């Protein structure tokens, strides 16, 4: 149910980062790692700029040990510096 709601949010606001981030969280909670990374990457590519939140959000805890996670945190930090 949450995935469907967040997919709708992402479609309604495709330039936004929140719908994508929420989808990453929904998939991460269900330990669906690859889809979670797909959406987290879209969130960061669309301006997600809170690397601290990435390190503490329990919804994406399952992603942190994956090698794909650290570069996204770095990119989120770079996004923050641009603001």
Phi and psi restraints in degrees (value plus and minus 20) as a CYANA .aco file:
   2 UNK   PHI     -82.7   -42.7
   2 UNK   PSI     -60.3   -20.3
   3 UNK   PHI     -79.8   -39.8
   3 UNK   PSI     -65.4   -25.4
   4 UNK   PHI     -81.7   -41.7
   4 UNK   PSI     -61.4   -21.4
   5 UNK   PHI     -85.5   -45.5
   5 UNK   PSI     -62.2   -22.2
   6 UNK   PHI     -93.9   -53.9
   6 UNK   PSI     -50.5   -10.5
   7 UNK   PHI     -83.0   -43.0
   7 UNK   PSI     -60.6   -20.6
   8 UNK   PHI     -82.9   -42.9
   8 UNK   PSI     -64.2   -24.2
   9 UNK   PHI     -78.9   -38.9
   9 UNK   PSI     -64.3   -24.3
  10 UNK   PHI     -85.7   -45.7
  10 UNK   PSI     -54.9   -14.9
  11 UNK   PHI     -92.0   -52.0
  11 UNK   PSI     -57.9   -17.9
  12 UNK   PHI     -91.8   -51.8
  12 UNK   PSI     -51.8   -11.8
  13 UNK   PHI    -150.0  -110.0
  13 UNK   PSI      50.7    90.7
  14 UNK   PHI     -86.0   -46.0
  14 UNK   PSI     -40.9    -0.9
  15 UNK   PHI    -106.8   -66.8
  15 UNK   PSI     -23.1    16.9
  16 UNK   PHI    -105.2   -65.2
  16 UNK   PSI     141.5   181.5
  17 UNK   PHI    -121.8   -81.8
  17 UNK   PSI     -43.6    -3.6
  18 UNK   PHI     -88.9   -48.9
  18 UNK   PSI     -61.8   -21.8
  19 UNK   PHI     -80.5   -40.5
  19 UNK   PSI     -63.2   -23.2
  20 UNK   PHI     -85.4   -45.4
  20 UNK   PSI     -63.0   -23.0
  21 UNK   PHI     -84.5   -44.5
  21 UNK   PSI     -62.3   -22.3
  22 UNK   PHI     -83.7   -43.7
  22 UNK   PSI     -56.0   -16.0
  23 UNK   PHI     -84.9   -44.9
  23 UNK   PSI     -61.9   -21.9
  24 UNK   PHI     -78.7   -38.7
  24 UNK   PSI     -61.5   -21.5
  25 UNK   PHI     -85.1   -45.1
  25 UNK   PSI     -64.0   -24.0
  26 UNK   PHI     -81.9   -41.9
  26 UNK   PSI     -64.6   -24.6
  27 UNK   PHI     -89.7   -49.7
  27 UNK   PSI     -58.1   -18.1
  28 UNK   PHI     -82.5   -42.5
  28 UNK   PSI     -60.3   -20.3
  29 UNK   PHI     -80.3   -40.3
  29 UNK   PSI     -53.0   -13.0
  30 UNK   PHI    -110.7   -70.7
  30 UNK   PSI     -11.9    28.1
  31 UNK   PHI      37.5    77.5
  31 UNK   PSI      13.4    53.4
  32 UNK   PHI    -116.2   -76.2
  32 UNK   PSI      64.2   104.2
  33 UNK   PHI     -84.5   -44.5
  33 UNK   PSI     -68.5   -28.5
  34 UNK   PHI     -83.0   -43.0
  34 UNK   PSI     -67.6   -27.6
  35 UNK   PHI     -83.2   -43.2
  35 UNK   PSI     -54.4   -14.4
  36 UNK   PHI     -82.1   -42.1
  36 UNK   PSI     -63.4   -23.4
  37 UNK   PHI     -87.1   -47.1
  37 UNK   PSI     -56.4   -16.4
  38 UNK   PHI     -77.4   -37.4
  38 UNK   PSI     -67.7   -27.7
  39 UNK   PHI     -96.2   -56.2
  39 UNK   PSI     -55.0   -15.0
  40 UNK   PHI     -85.3   -45.3
  40 UNK   PSI     -59.0   -19.0
  41 UNK   PHI     -81.6   -41.6
  41 UNK   PSI     -62.9   -22.9
  42 UNK   PHI     -82.9   -42.9
  42 UNK   PSI     -59.7   -19.7
  43 UNK   PHI     -81.9   -41.9
  43 UNK   PSI     -67.0   -27.0
  44 UNK   PHI     -87.2   -47.2
  44 UNK   PSI     -61.2   -21.2
  45 UNK   PHI     -83.3   -43.3
  45 UNK   PSI     -44.2    -4.2
  46 UNK   PHI    -119.5   -79.5
  46 UNK   PSI      -3.5    36.5
  47 UNK   PHI      89.5   129.5
  47 UNK   PSI     -16.0    24.0
  48 UNK   PHI     -73.8   -33.8
  48 UNK   PSI     106.9   146.9
  49 UNK   PHI    -153.8  -113.8
  49 UNK   PSI      14.8    54.8
  50 UNK   PHI    -145.8  -105.8
  50 UNK   PSI      59.8    99.8
  51 UNK   PHI     -83.9   -43.9
  51 UNK   PSI     -50.4   -10.4
  52 UNK   PHI     -84.2   -44.2
  52 UNK   PSI     -60.2   -20.2
  53 UNK   PHI     -84.3   -44.3
  53 UNK   PSI     -58.0   -18.0
  54 UNK   PHI     -80.5   -40.5
  54 UNK   PSI     -53.8   -13.8
  55 UNK   PHI     -99.3   -59.3
  55 UNK   PSI     -32.7     7.3
  56 UNK   PHI    -142.3  -102.3
  56 UNK   PSI     -31.0     9.0
  57 UNK   PHI     -92.2   -52.2
  57 UNK   PSI      96.0   136.0
  58 UNK   PHI     -83.7   -43.7
  58 UNK   PSI     -44.2    -4.2
  59 UNK   PHI     -84.8   -44.8
  59 UNK   PSI     -47.4    -7.4
  60 UNK   PHI    -132.4   -92.4
  60 UNK   PSI      -1.0    39.0
  61 UNK   PHI     -74.8   -34.8
  61 UNK   PSI     -57.6   -17.6
  62 UNK   PHI     -85.5   -45.5
  62 UNK   PSI     -35.3     4.7
  63 UNK   PHI    -109.0   -69.0
  63 UNK   PSI     -40.7    -0.7
  64 UNK   PHI     -83.1   -43.1
  64 UNK   PSI     -50.8   -10.8
  65 UNK   PHI    -100.3   -60.3
  65 UNK   PSI     -31.1     8.9
  66 UNK   PHI     -99.1   -59.1
  66 UNK   PSI     122.0   162.0
  67 UNK   PHI     -82.8   -42.8
  67 UNK   PSI     -39.9     0.1
  68 UNK   PHI     -95.9   -55.9
  68 UNK   PSI     -34.7     5.3
  69 UNK   PHI     -94.1   -54.1
  69 UNK   PSI     -69.5   -29.5
  70 UNK   PHI     -77.3   -37.3
  70 UNK   PSI     -63.2   -23.2
  71 UNK   PHI     -82.2   -42.2
  71 UNK   PSI     -51.2   -11.2
  72 UNK   PHI     -90.6   -50.6
  72 UNK   PSI     -57.0   -17.0
  73 UNK   PHI     -83.2   -43.2
  73 UNK   PSI     -63.1   -23.1
  74 UNK   PHI     -81.6   -41.6
  74 UNK   PSI     -61.6   -21.6
  75 UNK   PHI     -88.7   -48.7
  75 UNK   PSI     -56.9   -16.9
  76 UNK   PHI     -82.1   -42.1
  76 UNK   PSI     -60.1   -20.1
  77 UNK   PHI     -84.7   -44.7
  77 UNK   PSI     -60.2   -20.2
  78 UNK   PHI     -84.7   -44.7
  78 UNK   PSI     -58.1   -18.1
  79 UNK   PHI     -80.3   -40.3
  79 UNK   PSI     -59.9   -19.9
  80 UNK   PHI     -84.3   -44.3
  80 UNK   PSI     -59.6   -19.6
  81 UNK   PHI     -85.9   -45.9
  81 UNK   PSI     -46.5    -6.5
  82 UNK   PHI     -96.5   -56.5
  82 UNK   PSI     -37.5     2.5
